[in-house]
Structure formats: C-alpha cells, structure tokens
Amino acid sequence: MPSLEILAAFSVVCFLLSITPGPSILYIIARSVSQGPSAGVSAASGMALGSFVYVIATVLGLAAIFKYSPIAYTGLKIVGAVYLVYLGWQYFKPAEQLTGTPSLSNANNFTIMKQSFVVELTNPKTALFFLAFLPQFVNNEAAQVSTQLFVLGAIYTLITLCCDISIALLSGKLGSWLNKNNNQSHWQDRLAGCVMFILAGVIGYETVK
C-alpha cells in the first residue's frame, strides 16, 4: 500500500486536476444547465464509472493497447466524437417527436448516466492519463504494485466524482435561475448541444492534425 505521505500528496494533486477546466467539466456543466442538477450528478456518476473501468484496465495492463496501437486509439476517439455529435443533435430535437420518443433534454437520470459512461469509455486519453500519472506515485520497491495502482486509481476517481458533483449542483442551480429569468426556456438545450458539437470538433481536430 502507498504510504500516508504519498496518499496525501496524491490526493492534493488529484483535487487540483479535478477542478482544472477541461472537456469533462464542460460536458457536466452543459448537462446540468440544460437538464438540472440531478442530470449533472448522473452525468458525473457515469463518467466516474467509465474512469474506474480504465483504472481496472490499467491495473491489468490492458490500457497499454492505446499507447502501442495508434489504430485502436484513433478509432475509439472517432467513435467518441461521433457519439458526442449524436448527443448534441438530440438537444436540438423537439421535446417530443411524432413517434413519442423523448428528446435528450427529457431523458431520465439512468439514461444520462449510461450515455455519460459511454462518453468516458470512448475517451482513450483517460487510459493514457492513468498509464502516465498513476505510476509516478507507486513505490516500485514495495510489493503488490497492482494493488497500489488500484488504490490510487480509486482515490482519483472518488475525488474527481466529488468535485464533478459539486460543479453539477452549482451549474444546475445557475441554469434554473437563468431559466426563471429568461423568456426563452429552451436556450439551455441549444447551448448544451453546441457544447457537445464543440467537444466533438476538438476531438476531431486532435485526431486529424
């Protein structure tokens, strides 16, 4: 097991990384502003589950495939970008189609969690991040390196989840306040959709450059 000093330093670094603005935070804010705080919490939970899958993959050595296989890395990024475009388009659909299928803005929290889980799983950068970041805090002279990696990954996921939930709750309250003070009740959906398109565009640009 990592020492208390290492765990303390690791936790501080994780907290600072978690509150640094990035694509995942923008995604959670978009969900929260458009669909409310509970949707943001569901999005944060889904992304945390996706991150934890990559923690396990890192412990088992499976995440290294994205380091040594450019095709797998690029392919998964493309899938992620396409999925974000799909989610973004849902925000521009009417609240109810003729078929009775609800739009993304009316999706239940479990659906949002599943969608966010897929968004995180289709981000191979998470796997590469864990491969590069976690070993820096592992004591190679101690036994059970895999256990150390698992503990560190679990701590990182938990700290990030707590920070993301806080951001989701604040963003959701802001969205509710803005909605009450704005005659256009659907502007949050359009904004959320645009954020999804922008994130997809950034992924696409990084992939082809």
GUMAR-26061 format. One record per residue: x, y, z of N, C-alpha, C, O in turn; residue in three letters. Coordinates in steps of 0.001 Angstrom, whole numbers, plus 500000, padded with zeros to 6 digits. Each point is the difference from the previous one (the first is absolute). Layout:
N
XYZXYZXYZXYZALA;...
//
This chain:
209
500827498803500000499173501197500000500869501258500000501065500004500617MET;498505501064498704500747501258500030500036500572501413499077499794500788PRO;501993500924499524500119500610501326499001501145500133499441500485499016SER;500352499932502243499064501098500249500480501296499340499193500787499507LEU;502136499428500487500542501205499371499703500019498502499617501027499441GLU;500568497814499920499728499903498558498515500187499727499626500685499048ILE;499525498715501778498560500128499819499544501442500165499129500471499269LEU;501468500231501699499635501392500233500399500869498803499202500803499516ALA;502032499032500013500470500770498842499177499655498759499636500878499218ALA;500081497845500617499212499553498846498600500610500036499491500433498966PHE;499887499607502198498655500540500135499955501481499651499059500463499356SER;501956500275501068500058501433499686500119500217498495499314500850499432VAL;501558498381499930500176500110498555498699499638499281499604500668499045VAL;499743498278501421498733499583499386498951501094500100499264500253499046CYS;500668500392502108499028501077500185500271501154499043499076500533499387PHE;502188499850500487500349501101499104499685499647498547499521500845499244LEU;500744497919500370499677499563498641498496499969499778499520500316498911LEU;499742499304502119498546499850499872499287501327499814498958500055499347SER;501590501015501218499343501306499882500563500819498847499571501131499771ILE;501389498303499503500544500692498827499013499870498847499619498885499642THR;499957502239499767499023499926498899500484499121498861501152500084499574PRO;497961499083499948500326499101498897498727499490499345498902500393500396GLY;501225498744498616498822499486499282498972499326500898498798500184499805PRO;501655499038501177499048499294500862499181500975500832498803499793500203SER;501836501269500280499273500996500786498999500737499122498874500257500426ILE;501525500086498352499073500663499078498802499104499697498866500473499916LEU;501390498246499924498923499048499729499008499961501157498789500031499781TYR;501714499903501443499139499935501182499236501298500185498819499978500346ILE;501837501153499427499319501291500103498873500095498976498910500478500313ILE;501353499066498466498974500039498953498789499173500402498862500440499835ALA;501373498384500684498898499152500454499218500671501130498769499992499999ARG;501947500584500957499368500576501182499181501236499655498871500152500467SER;501692500726498719499306501234499638498741499690499201498973500655500175VAL;501104498353498955498870499669499143498947499166500712498804500249499848SER;501634498751500938499065499008500524499868499998501522499224499218500549GLN;501514501636500130499868500093501445501113499303500752500758499226499414GLY;499349501043501892501096499457500803500016498479500059501076499403499993PRO;497757499950500064499981498540500081500572499373498734500652498957500057SER;499102501686498797500569499513498742501514500145500019500720499121499526ALA;499761501990501022501440500203500103500654498979500909501084499501499700GLY;498263500184501412500524498986500912500029498639499311500950499236500168VAL;498008500464499057499966498735499262501117499944498963500633498962499809SER;499601502169499523501083500065499021501351499787500670500847499267499489ALA;499348501377501655501255499840500737500191498554500454501111499472499957ALA;497809499898500476500078498614500460500342499058498850500809499085500156SER;498568501146498686500292499171498835501446500123499559500634499007499642GLY;499889502216500384501388500210499601500955499394501020501071499512499639MET;498546500518501629500837499380501033500068498490499809501056499392500175ALA;497814500006499464499997498557499728500903499667498806500727499006500007LEU;499205501856498965500866499796498841501464500117500363500826499220499526GLY;499500501751501311501390500164500446500463498794500797501144499561499874SER;497955499901500953500374498860500830500267498762499145500846499173500342PHE;498434500704498555500278498905499072501419500116499473500700498995499873VAL;499735502232499818501365500202499523501023499787501112501135499608499732TYR;498469500647501513500896499682501119500274498503500038501145499569500127VAL;497786499647499760500153498540499998500824499552498797500849499116500112ILE;498889501506498728500762499652498799501477500316500183500859499263499515ALA;499443501828501181501395500364500265500656498987500927501139499591499773THR;498150500008501260500534498999500939500293498686499286500999499339500286VAL;498127500287498787500161498739499280500954500107498815500332498997499368LEU;500106502229500335500910500203498884499304500123498655500664500083498967GLY;498000499930501030499262500060498738500000501391499385499887500145498782LEU;500240500884502059499947501372499491501185500325499104499952500950499218ALA;501114498260500897501202500257499199499741499835498512500796500456499179ALA;498100498898500463499701499817498575499877501334499284500344500108498823ILE;499162500924501887499835501311499380501335500722499838500120500930499202PHE;500879498635501560501331500590499890500756499419498819500773500696499342LYS;499001498032500396500781499307498976499207499698498728500552499466499038TYR;498164500870500952499175499757498813499312501293499576498905500297500477SER;501724500484498629499393501248499539498631499795499368499130500866500097PRO;500678497987499256498712499746499351498884499898501033498931500584499822ILE;501314498675501258498999499865501054499734501345500663498853500341500290ALA;502208500420499949499859501311500643499182500954499137499059500633500477TYR;501310499464498248499306500904499085498568499548499760499082500819499960THR;500732497881499880498662499480499748499042500313501134498862500404499759GLY;501588499414501477499135500266501144499706501491500128498895500381500385LEU;502080500462499299499770501444500043498940500412498979499147500838500290LYS;500909498574498516499014500315498963498604499583500449499030500735499815ILE;500881498070500781498709499536500518499473500981501046498812500325500009VAL;502070500144500870499600500957501025499511501310499419499015500567500475GLY;501674499920498492499595501257499366498634499864499337499154500887500113ALA;500640497999499196498711499761499341498882499909501034498904500516499782VAL;501370498834501330498980499860501042499653501361500610498835500255500305TYR;502145500607499872499726501342500512499151500806499014499121500758500409LEU;501143499077498303499175500662498987498560499508500102499053500782499915VAL;500802497916500267498656499420500158499288500593501214498836500392499910TYR;501868499674501234499393500565501200499660501477499802498940500462500421LEU;501963500268498936499753501418499749498776500218499136499221500922500241GLY;500604498230498748498851500135499108498699499760500747498980500608499675TRP;501042498514501319498787499714500756499477501239500721498795500140500209GLN;502108500751500168499576501218500686499242500960499088499272500871500477TYR;500898498973498226499333500884499057498677499421499497499286500657499242PHE;500389498136501169498743499384499601498856500558500835500225500450501124LYS;498554499529498352498847500415500803499872499125501234500530498890500040PRO;498774501605500955499864499265501250499398498625499787500404499042500660ALA;498626500840498420499416498704499690499848499889498496499425500883499362GLU;501086498042500071499817499750498592498640499344499789499336499618500963GLN;500250500252497782498728499377499701499956498558500498498929499476500305LEU;502228499888499778500054498622500461499860499890501513499852498902500537THR;500194502238500148499884499993501451501315499800500713500013499875501224GLY;501089500090498062501313499818500616500449501306500639500042501018499309THR;500294499001501966500408501232500655501336500500499485500857499214499595PRO;499313502090500424501275500577499596501015499798501106499664499533501089SER;501591500823498624501062499802500984499748500823501254500336499571501105LEU;499070501618498727499768500852501163499005499391500975499940500413501158SER;499260498590498382499040499351500871500441498595500419499217499252500588ASN;502016500394499115500492498669500334500069499820501515500297500946500729ALA;499426497833499743500071499766501438501452499888500439500910499891499178ASN;499284500140502128501357500056500534500810498745499694501211500075499795ASN;498123498770500176500724498771499690500497500018498560501109499551499713PHE;498067500970499385500413500125498603501185500939499872500940499722499255THR;499021501392501469501110500960499984501272499355500529501087500232499470ILE;498778498964501570501169499315500559500603499046498976501219499947499839MET;497932499301499469500494499064498982500689500746498861501058499586499526LYS;498329501524500037500596500778498912501356500563500410500945499990499212GLN;499147500494502007501248500577500492501062498922500197501190500248499801SER;498380498570500585500914498861500110500629499695498646501200499742499912PHE;497987500289499032500509499758498645500942501121499571501032499745499380VAL;498610501496500952500852501142499651501387499826500601501003500249499332VAL;499058499328501919501304499830500660500749498795499440501219500052499837GLU;498067498864499868500654498811499463500585500244498613500984499368499618LEU;498413501544499634500494500284498653501031501117500007500284500605498967THR;500275499662502211501078500982500120501283499282500419500283499898501194ASN;500496499605497847501211499233500352501054500836500710500952499454500559PRO;498887501874499424500951500849500726500005499670501492501016500151500677LYS;497829499396499824499920499638501410500942498843500304500693500002501017THR;499325499018498098500887498851500192501461500430499979500790499576500843ALA;499567501270498187501386500460499904500378500864501205501142499974500458LEU;497892500784500045500257500822501185500341499117501191500972500258500709PHE;498235498709499512500275499111501125501339499288499837500730499802500971PHE;499584499816497798501277499318499748501186500896500342501025499527500492LEU;498828501772499242501105500932500242500007500547501424501062500267500561ALA;497747499898500021499876500716501273500147499088501213500784500299500901PHE;498487498611499138499976499157501196501362499420500376500335499992501184LEU;500477499515497853501292499401500380500950500966500702500920499566500694PRO;498869501740499133500881500971500651499879499954501521500903500446500709GLN;497991499020499791499773499959501445500078498573500557499622499749501145PHE;500869499330498036500124498609500417501410499747500521500983500445499407VAL;499103498845501695501292499594500570500377498666499371499473498956500385ASN;501442501078498644500377498793499278500762498998500865500092498819499664ASN;500453501667501457500740499100500872499083499210500920500402499003500600GLU;498355501464499499499042499293500843499275498933499182499995500026498769ALA;499403499048501943499266498931499328498633500514499548499573501093500372ALA;499751498086498815498637500272499571499873501353499284499227500863500414GLN;501533499301498523499910501223499195498599500160499426499479501113499942VAL;499910497794499636498659500072499440498999500501501031499077500743499666SER;501105498851501584499108500479501066500173501497500208499024500719500212THR;502215499749499729500252501436500134499330500772498870499383501040500230GLN;500742498452498561499369500663498860498485500056500184499373501020499714LEU;500046497892500760498552499947500198499553501012501046499023500722499799PHE;501701499326501323499642500937501073500112501445499525499113500814500255VAL;501974499498499057500195501361499492498923500356498984499458501105500031LEU;500230497972499074498964500259499010498639500203500626499232500858499563GLY;500460498348501470498720500142500693499914501350500704498955500649499982ALA;502145499772500638500021501310500676499796501119498990499230500929500242ILE;501465498980498621499860501025498971498554500077499514499444501089499860TYR;499958497761499886498622499972499509499042500590501022499090500744499635THR;501100498936501637499116500498501051500121501513500160498992500699500110LEU;502243499805499904500205501445500146499407500742498804499343501029500163ILE;500891498448498647499452500629498795498485499987500026499363500981499618THR;500051497916500830498538499904500081499433501043500952499001500648499688LEU;501625499516501464499529501001500972500064501409499419499066500785500160CYS;502040499531499165500148501318499389498975500203498881499399501068499881CYS;500411497892499303499053500101498892498565500150500498499209500730499404ASP;500454498582501687498658500134500563499783501422500517498924500569499816ILE;502082499998500823499896501385500479499779500959498841499172500908500083SER;501575498887498835499845500837498807498616499814499404499380500968499560ILE;500128497795500419498675499712499449498900500702500799499077500571499421ALA;501023499385501894498983500626500844499989501524499824498937500613499902LEU;502253499988500059500076501451499806499496500407498617499264500977499862LEU;501135498270499122499580500312498634498498499814499827499345500776499304SER;500112498184501337498562499758499913499205501128500622498984500423499448GLY;501465500070501695499312501124500640500096501254499140499042500766499895LYS;502114499434499494500168501155499110499059499888498809499374500984499606LEU;500523497826499824499111499805498870498551500252500366499256500599499224GLY;500332498940501971498624500228500452499727501485500196498930500495499646SER;502038500206500916499829501438500220499906500746498675499149500874499835TRP;501714498786499230499979500662498701498705499699499246499471500854499288LEU;500034497940500876498759499624499324498823500800500530499117500391499237ASN;500867499854502072498914500779500590500055501464499577498979500688499987LYS;502215499782499667500167501405499640500189500189498492500518501023499553ASN;499055497980499674500143500083498548498737499457499360499512498932500370ASN;499966501804498675498760499596499343500196498803499071499051499269499721ASN;502173500532499802500274498878499106500424498789500838501154499897500416GLN;497905499194499824500241498888500914500892498912499406500498499142500728SER;499709500889497938500761498915499378501426500408499617500711499247499334HIS;499691501929501086501335500430499585501090499133500629501074499821499427TRP;498627499631501785500998499139500629500256498742499183501131499520499918GLN;497799499945499474500172498807499177500895500298498801500882499212499660ASP;498881501932499707500817500363498834501456500190500404500913499583499287ARG;499292501051501860501364500215500485500683498670500289501161499802499642LEU;498118499286501005500563498689500299500350499253498718501046499357499911ALA;498072500734499101500277499348498722501236500566499333500806499258499437GLY;499347502056500624501184500640499402501274499561500705501033499808499358CYS;498897500031501970501171499533500747500395498606499539501184499703499842VAL;497813499433499942500292498648499509500674500057498627500956499269499740MET;498542501601499389500588500133498662501438500503500088500878499523499280PHE;499356501442501603501354500551500159500959498932500505501113499871499491ILE;498458499360501512500852498935500524500307498968498927501127499514499901LEU;497865500150499292500220499056498907500976500583498988500866499290499490ALA;498994502021500214500907500638499063501433500013500496500933499804499221GLY;499247500427502078501350499997500581500624498613499866501171499867499644VAL;498035499106500646500511498619499861500362499713498555501042499408499717ILE;498083501018499360500276499771498583501258500713499538500793499453499235GLY;499381501776501238501200500772499625501257499325500530500995499884499284TYR;498962499667501979501163499342500587500317498688499264501155499578499937GLU;497818499795499517500195498724499340500677500140498634500833499178499620THR;498790501888499643500492500125498625501258500852499896500680499963498975VAL;499643500801502060501140500917499880501328499252499988501058500622499905LYS;
//
